[in-house]
């Protein structure tokens, strides 16, 4: 009796066959080079434009089509709907030029396995065989995966952080374990967050804890540097009322709300920068090579941004520069320090070195 499960299976095989027909058509168009006559610089650009597809997706289809030209048995099973696109991709990806001679003898066996198991299981079997073919115990295959690792993050227009990444299996295990432990420790009684939100909170918590444990002495410590500026010319005394008249700023991109200030003050470094008038900052440091956190906060209060002409990069992207170089006898005090963004800091030292040379 032909039941619902049979219908599902048949629909899946039909979809796989149609996908194979699409990949075959892409391959034929690629080989014909008709895309040049159509006015495109690549087959990917032509198909992406005509079919309103992402070029990366088209590139994967073109790559698979080219591999299947050399794997006729895989292409035949794919066209019949006997294996899926993922099955075909697993075998095709492993069929590198250096292995192609051996793959000719193994292709039928791989197709037989693909007909009987899911793609992930097939990938394990194919890798076991290819490791033996390579004769290096899988080191080369493992390194190729490792070299694909990436972690990208970028600020969006509303100042949030977009993250994209790819991790090798070993690193993936570390991340998954840390994420699971982070979620467990952050679990709440009445949980209203989505899984994605819990993951985001767990990552932030892990990073905060790491920064708390590290012994790195840096102004970019996890606890927000909550700086209030006191002008001795205007302030009669230092007492509880001082907070009410402090000029408190977020040094990255504007003023903080009262609620945010209260939150940061609960778990931040509250520092006092004492000034005489509007420009003279009292020296907070001593003669050492690296500016102390106190000195860096004083530089923020005084300079406010990169001091290179026309540059307004905020302190979060700046370093403390010795105007009279420390290696040439210059002290590490506020009179000899200024904020320079990373680009202008490098450029200043480069210019100085060129001037001495010449």
LINMO-V536104 format. One record per pair of residues at least 24 apart in sequence whose C-alpha atoms are under 10 Angstrom apart, sorted by sequence separation. I is the first residue (numbers start at 1). J is the second residue. D is the distance in Angstrom with one decimal. If there is no record, write none. Layout:
BEGIN
{{I/J/D} {I/J/D}}
END
This chain:
BEGIN
{{61/85/9.8} {64/88/8.1} {65/89/9.8} {67/91/9.4} {68/92/6.8} {71/95/8.7} {87/111/8.5} {90/114/9.4} {144/168/9.4} {145/169/8.3} {146/170/9.1} {178/202/8.5} {179/203/6.7} {182/206/6.7} {226/250/7.9} {227/251/9.1} {273/297/7.5} {274/298/8.4} {278/302/8.6} {279/303/9.2} {296/320/6.9} {315/339/7.2} {317/341/5.5} {318/342/5.7} {319/343/9.9} {321/345/6.7} {325/349/9.0} {64/89/6.6} {67/92/5.8} {70/95/9.1} {143/168/9.1} {146/171/9.2} {178/203/8.4} {181/206/9.5} {225/250/8.9} {226/251/9.4} {272/297/8.9} {273/298/5.9} {295/320/8.9} {314/339/9.2} {315/340/8.3} {316/341/8.6} {317/342/6.5} {318/343/8.8} {319/344/9.6} {320/345/8.5} {321/346/9.7} {323/348/9.3} {63/89/9.5} {64/90/10.0} {66/92/9.3} {67/93/8.0} {87/113/9.6} {88/114/8.3} {142/168/8.3} {179/205/9.8} {224/250/9.5} {225/251/9.3} {246/272/9.6} {271/297/8.0} {272/298/8.8} {273/299/9.5} {275/301/9.1} {313/339/9.5} {314/340/9.3} {315/341/7.6} {317/343/9.3} {318/344/9.0} {319/345/7.3} {323/349/9.6} {64/91/10.0} {65/92/9.3} {68/95/9.7} {87/114/6.1} {103/130/9.2} {142/169/9.0} {179/206/8.3} {271/298/9.5} {273/300/9.6} {274/301/9.5} {275/302/8.9} {313/340/8.3} {314/341/7.8} {318/345/8.2} {321/348/9.1} {322/349/9.8} {325/352/9.8} {61/89/9.6} {64/92/6.8} {67/95/7.8} {83/111/7.9} {86/114/9.7} {87/115/8.6} {91/119/9.6} {102/130/9.4} {175/203/9.3} {178/206/7.8} {273/301/7.2} {291/319/9.3} {292/320/9.7} {312/340/9.7} {313/341/6.2} {321/349/9.3} {60/89/9.4} {63/92/9.2} {64/93/8.1} {67/96/9.0} {71/100/9.2} {82/111/9.1} {83/112/9.5} {90/119/7.1} {94/123/9.0} {273/302/9.4} {291/320/6.7} {311/340/8.9} {312/341/8.8} {313/342/9.3} {63/93/9.2} {67/97/10.0} {70/100/8.5} {82/112/9.8} {83/113/9.8} {84/114/8.6} {87/117/9.2} {89/119/9.0} {90/120/8.6} {93/123/9.9} {103/133/9.6} {290/320/8.2} {291/321/9.0} {308/338/9.5} {311/341/8.4} {313/343/9.9} {73/104/9.5} {83/114/6.3} {84/115/9.0} {87/118/7.6} {88/119/8.8} {91/122/8.4} {95/126/9.8} {99/130/8.0} {102/133/7.9} {290/321/9.6} {291/322/9.3} {307/338/6.8} {308/339/8.5} {313/344/9.9} {26/58/8.7} {30/62/7.4} {71/103/8.5} {72/104/9.6} {82/114/8.5} {83/115/5.8} {86/118/9.0} {87/119/5.1} {90/122/7.4} {91/123/7.8} {94/126/7.4} {290/322/9.5} {302/334/9.6} {306/338/8.0} {307/339/5.8} {308/340/6.5} {29/62/9.5} {70/103/9.7} {71/104/7.7} {74/107/7.2} {78/111/9.3} {82/115/6.2} {83/116/9.0} {86/119/6.1} {87/120/8.6} {90/123/5.9} {94/127/7.7} {289/322/9.2} {305/338/9.4} {306/339/5.1} {307/340/5.7} {308/341/8.1} {311/344/8.8} {27/61/8.3} {28/62/9.7} {31/65/9.9} {70/104/8.7} {73/107/6.8} {74/108/7.9} {77/111/7.3} {81/115/9.8} {82/116/9.5} {83/117/9.5} {84/118/9.2} {85/119/9.3} {86/120/9.0} {87/121/9.8} {89/123/9.6} {90/124/9.6} {96/130/9.9} {99/133/7.5} {303/337/9.9} {305/339/6.6} {306/340/4.4} {307/341/8.2} {23/58/9.5} {26/61/7.2} {27/62/6.2} {30/65/8.8} {31/66/8.9} {72/107/8.8} {73/108/6.6} {76/111/9.7} {77/112/9.4} {83/118/9.3} {84/119/8.3} {87/122/7.3} {91/126/7.1} {94/129/9.9} {95/130/8.9} {98/133/9.7} {99/134/8.0} {226/261/8.1} {299/334/7.3} {303/338/7.1} {304/339/8.0} {305/340/7.6} {306/341/5.4} {308/343/9.9} {309/344/9.7} {26/62/6.3} {27/63/8.7} {30/66/8.6} {71/107/7.3} {72/108/9.7} {73/109/10.0} {74/110/8.4} {75/111/9.7} {83/119/9.2} {86/122/9.8} {87/123/8.3} {90/126/7.9} {91/127/9.5} {94/130/7.4} {98/134/8.9} {289/325/9.7} {290/326/9.2} {298/334/8.0} {299/335/9.9} {302/338/9.0} {303/339/6.5} {305/341/8.1} {306/342/9.1} {308/344/6.7} {23/60/9.7} {24/61/9.1} {25/62/9.7} {26/63/9.7} {27/64/8.5} {28/65/8.5} {71/108/9.6} {73/110/9.5} {74/111/6.1} {77/114/9.4} {78/115/9.9} {86/123/9.7} {90/127/9.4} {289/326/6.4} {295/332/9.1} {302/339/9.3} {303/340/9.5} {306/343/10.0} {307/344/8.9} {308/345/8.8} {23/61/6.0} {24/62/9.1} {26/64/9.6} {27/65/4.9} {28/66/9.5} {73/111/7.3} {74/112/9.7} {77/115/8.5} {226/264/7.1} {227/265/9.9} {288/326/8.7} {289/327/8.5} {295/333/7.8} {296/334/8.9} {299/337/7.7} {300/338/9.2} {306/344/8.2} {307/345/9.8} {22/61/8.7} {23/62/7.3} {26/65/6.9} {27/66/6.4} {225/264/8.5} {226/265/6.8} {287/326/9.4} {295/334/6.9} {299/338/6.7} {300/339/7.6} {306/345/9.2} {23/63/9.5} {24/64/9.3} {25/65/8.6} {26/66/9.3} {27/67/9.6} {74/114/9.3} {224/264/6.6} {225/265/9.1} {292/332/9.1} {299/339/6.6} {308/348/9.0} {20/61/9.9} {23/64/7.4} {24/65/6.2} {27/68/8.9} {223/264/8.2} {224/265/8.5} {226/267/9.6} {227/268/9.8} {234/275/9.9} {289/330/9.1} {290/331/10.0} {291/332/6.4} {292/333/9.7} {296/337/9.2} {19/61/9.9} {23/65/5.7} {24/66/9.2} {27/69/8.3} {223/265/9.6} {225/267/9.7} {226/268/6.3} {227/269/8.0} {228/270/7.8} {229/271/8.7} {230/272/7.0} {231/273/8.6} {232/274/7.0} {233/275/8.2} {234/276/8.9} {288/330/9.8} {289/331/7.7} {290/332/7.1} {291/333/7.8} {295/337/9.0} {296/338/9.2} {22/65/9.4} {23/66/9.4} {223/266/10.0} {224/267/7.6} {225/268/6.0} {226/269/5.7} {227/270/6.1} {228/271/6.6} {229/272/6.3} {230/273/6.1} {231/274/6.2} {232/275/6.1} {233/276/6.0} {234/277/8.0} {287/330/8.8} {288/331/7.1} {289/332/6.1} {290/333/9.9} {291/334/8.9} {296/339/8.6} {24/68/8.6} {223/267/6.5} {224/268/4.9} {225/269/4.9} {226/270/4.9} {227/271/5.2} {228/272/5.6} {229/273/5.1} {230/274/5.0} {231/275/4.8} {232/276/5.4} {233/277/5.7} {234/278/9.9} {287/331/5.3} {288/332/5.5} {289/333/9.7} {20/65/9.1} {23/68/9.2} {24/69/9.1} {222/267/9.7} {223/268/4.7} {224/269/6.1} {225/270/6.5} {226/271/6.3} {227/272/6.2} {228/273/6.5} {229/274/6.3} {230/275/6.0} {231/276/5.6} {232/277/7.0} {233/278/8.8} {286/331/8.2} {287/332/4.6} {288/333/8.4} {222/268/8.4} {223/269/6.1} {224/270/8.6} {225/271/7.3} {226/272/8.8} {227/273/7.2} {228/274/8.9} {229/275/7.3} {230/276/8.4} {231/277/5.9} {232/278/9.6} {286/332/6.4} {287/333/6.3} {291/337/8.4} {94/141/9.2} {221/268/9.7} {222/269/9.6} {223/270/9.6} {230/277/9.3} {231/278/7.1} {285/332/7.3} {286/333/6.1} {287/334/10.0} {221/269/9.4} {230/278/9.7} {231/279/9.6} {285/333/5.8} {286/334/9.2} {229/278/10.0} {231/280/9.5} {251/300/7.7} {284/333/7.8} {285/334/7.3} {231/281/9.3} {251/301/9.0} {283/333/6.7} {284/334/7.6} {24/75/8.6} {230/281/9.9} {283/334/5.9} {23/75/9.7} {229/281/9.8} {249/301/9.5} {252/304/9.8} {282/334/8.2} {283/335/8.0} {251/304/7.5} {252/305/9.6} {281/334/7.9} {282/335/9.7} {21/75/9.8} {251/305/8.7} {280/334/9.9} {281/335/9.1} {20/75/7.7} {23/78/9.9} {24/79/8.6} {280/335/9.7} {20/76/9.1} {23/79/9.5} {20/77/9.2} {21/78/8.8} {22/79/9.7} {20/78/5.8} {21/79/6.5} {17/76/9.8} {19/78/8.4} {20/79/5.0} {21/80/9.6} {17/77/8.9} {18/78/9.3} {19/79/8.1} {20/80/8.3} {21/81/10.0} {16/77/9.9} {17/78/6.3} {18/79/7.6} {20/81/7.8} {252/313/9.1} {253/314/8.0} {16/78/6.9} {17/79/4.8} {18/80/9.1} {19/81/8.7} {23/85/9.2} {252/314/5.8} {16/79/7.4} {17/80/5.5} {18/81/8.0} {20/83/9.6} {251/314/6.7} {252/315/7.1} {16/80/7.9} {17/81/4.3} {20/84/8.3} {251/315/6.6} {252/316/6.4} {13/78/9.2} {14/79/9.4} {16/81/4.8} {17/82/8.0} {19/84/8.4} {20/85/7.2} {251/316/7.3} {252/317/9.0} {13/79/9.4} {14/80/8.3} {15/81/7.3} {16/82/7.8} {17/83/8.6} {19/85/7.2} {13/80/7.6} {14/81/6.1} {16/83/7.1} {17/84/8.2} {13/81/4.4} {14/82/9.3} {16/84/5.3} {17/85/9.1} {20/88/9.4} {225/293/9.5} {12/81/7.8} {13/82/6.4} {15/84/8.7} {16/85/6.7} {228/297/9.8} {229/298/9.1} {11/81/9.7} {12/82/9.5} {13/83/7.8} {15/85/9.9} {16/86/9.7} {227/297/7.2} {10/81/8.9} {12/83/9.8} {13/84/7.9} {226/297/9.3} {227/298/8.9} {12/84/8.7} {218/290/9.9} {219/291/9.6} {221/293/9.7} {225/297/8.0} {229/301/7.0} {217/290/9.9} {218/291/9.5} {219/292/8.2} {220/293/9.2} {227/300/8.9} {228/301/8.5} {229/302/9.6} {218/292/8.3} {219/293/5.4} {227/301/8.0} {217/292/8.3} {218/293/6.8} {219/294/8.7} {217/293/7.8} {219/295/9.7} {219/296/7.0} {218/296/9.4} {219/297/7.9} {159/253/9.6} {220/316/7.8} {219/316/9.0} {219/319/9.8}}
END
